[in-house]
């Protein structure tokens, strides 16, 4: 079992969701996030004052999958999020020690679904 965490551009969320649905991955958690990486933000002028904005809007997508769904999930995220520009995002894959479905008490692979 793995936990896949992806940081993507907010405007690419619908494309990523469609690619995940096509890969038969339907369960995910999505949250708004702020961050910066190689982009280093941008400069903006507000009422004549120059402001450096270095925390950019991102979307964090978390997906718990069984081992056989890791590659299709990662490929779908890349397919939906890639523009070829700096700031497309990052994907992290972490081992998932345990999963428990609260409703039924199932654990492990069965709980992920």
C-alpha positions as CSV (number, residue, x, y, z in Angstrom):
1,X,0.0,0.0,0.0
2,X,1.2,3.5,-0.9
3,X,0.2,7.0,-0.2
4,X,0.6,9.2,-3.3
5,X,0.8,13.0,-2.6
6,X,0.8,15.3,-5.6
7,X,1.1,19.1,-5.6
8,X,-0.3,20.5,-8.9
9,X,-1.5,23.8,-10.4
10,X,-5.1,24.6,-9.4
11,X,-6.2,25.0,-13.0
12,X,-5.1,21.5,-13.8
13,X,-7.2,19.8,-11.1
14,X,-10.1,18.9,-13.5
15,X,-7.6,17.4,-16.0
16,X,-6.0,15.3,-13.3
17,X,-9.3,14.1,-12.0
18,X,-10.4,13.1,-15.5
19,X,-7.1,11.2,-16.1
20,X,-7.5,9.5,-12.8
21,X,-11.1,8.4,-13.6
22,X,-9.9,7.0,-16.9
23,X,-7.3,5.0,-15.0
24,X,-10.1,3.7,-12.7
25,X,-8.8,5.6,-9.6
26,X,-11.8,7.3,-8.0
27,X,-10.9,7.9,-4.4
28,X,-8.9,11.0,-3.5
29,X,-8.6,13.9,-1.1
30,X,-8.0,17.4,-2.4
31,X,-6.9,20.4,-0.4
32,X,-5.7,23.9,-1.2
33,X,-2.1,24.6,-0.4
34,X,0.4,27.4,-0.6
35,X,4.0,26.9,-1.6
36,X,6.9,27.7,-3.8
37,X,9.7,25.9,-5.5
38,X,11.8,26.6,-8.5
39,X,9.3,29.3,-9.6
40,X,10.3,31.5,-6.6
41,X,7.1,33.5,-6.8
42,X,6.5,36.7,-8.7
43,X,6.4,40.5,-8.1
44,X,3.1,42.4,-8.0
45,X,2.3,46.1,-7.7
46,X,-0.4,47.0,-5.2
47,X,-1.4,50.7,-4.9
48,X,2.1,51.7,-6.1
49,X,4.0,49.4,-3.7
50,X,6.0,46.5,-5.1
51,X,5.1,43.3,-3.4
52,X,7.0,40.0,-3.7
53,X,4.6,37.0,-3.7
54,X,6.6,33.9,-3.0
55,X,3.8,31.5,-1.8
56,X,1.8,30.4,-4.8
57,X,-1.5,28.7,-4.9
58,X,-1.3,24.9,-5.4
59,X,-3.6,22.0,-4.9
60,X,-2.6,18.9,-2.9
61,X,-4.1,15.6,-4.0
62,X,-3.7,12.6,-1.7
63,X,-4.5,9.1,-2.9
64,X,-4.1,5.8,-1.0
65,X,-3.6,2.9,-3.4
66,X,-2.7,-0.7,-3.4
67,X,0.7,-1.5,-4.9
68,X,-0.7,-2.6,-8.3
69,X,-2.3,0.9,-8.8
70,X,0.8,3.0,-8.1
71,X,2.1,3.3,-11.6
72,X,-1.3,3.9,-13.3
73,X,-2.1,6.6,-10.7
74,X,1.2,8.3,-11.1
75,X,1.0,8.2,-14.9
76,X,-2.6,9.7,-14.8
77,X,-1.5,12.5,-12.5
78,X,1.4,13.3,-14.9
79,X,-0.8,13.1,-17.9
80,X,-3.3,15.5,-16.4
81,X,-0.9,18.0,-14.8
82,X,2.0,18.3,-17.2
83,X,2.3,21.6,-19.2
84,X,6.0,21.5,-19.6
85,X,6.5,24.7,-17.7
86,X,8.2,25.3,-14.3
87,X,5.6,24.9,-11.6
88,X,3.8,21.8,-12.9
89,X,4.2,20.2,-9.5
90,X,5.7,17.3,-7.6
91,X,4.5,13.7,-6.8
92,X,5.6,12.0,-3.6
93,X,5.1,8.2,-3.0
94,X,5.2,7.1,0.6
95,X,4.8,3.6,2.2
96,X,1.4,3.3,3.9
97,X,1.7,1.1,7.0
98,X,-1.9,0.5,7.6
99,X,-5.4,1.5,6.5
100,X,-8.6,1.0,8.4
101,X,-12.1,1.5,7.1
102,X,-14.0,3.0,10.0
103,X,-17.5,1.8,8.8
104,X,-16.7,-1.9,8.6
105,X,-13.4,-2.3,10.5
106,X,-11.7,-3.7,7.4
107,X,-7.9,-3.3,7.4
108,X,-5.2,-3.4,4.8
109,X,-5.8,-3.8,1.1
110,X,-9.5,-4.4,1.5
111,X,-9.9,-1.1,3.3
112,X,-8.4,0.9,0.5
113,X,-10.8,-0.7,-2.0
